[in-house]
Amino acid sequence: MRNHKENRSSKGSMPKKRNTSSDVQITAKALHDKIEELRMQLNDLVNKRGLDDKSVVKLSQELDVYILQYQQLMGK
C-alpha cells in the first residue's frame, strides 16, 4: 500500500517538456497578437482620454512589457 506522499513526490520528478521551434512560434504569434490588441486599445484610449491620463500611461507600460518579451523571444 502506497501513501499519498509517495504519489505526490513521484509527480514532481517528471522531466520538463523542452520547447520546440513550433512552441516558440506559437508563443511569438500569441505575443504578437496580444501586442496588436493592446496597441489598438491604447490608440482608442488616447483618442478618448488624451496622453496624460493615468489609464493611458498604465496601458502603455503594459504594452511595453509585451513588446520587450517579444523582442527577447525573437532575439532582437
Secondary structure, 3 states (H helix, E strand, C coil): CCCHHHHHHHHHCCCCCCCCHHHHHHHHHHHHHHHHHHHHHHHHHHHHHCCCCHHHHHHHHHHHHHHHHHHHHCCC
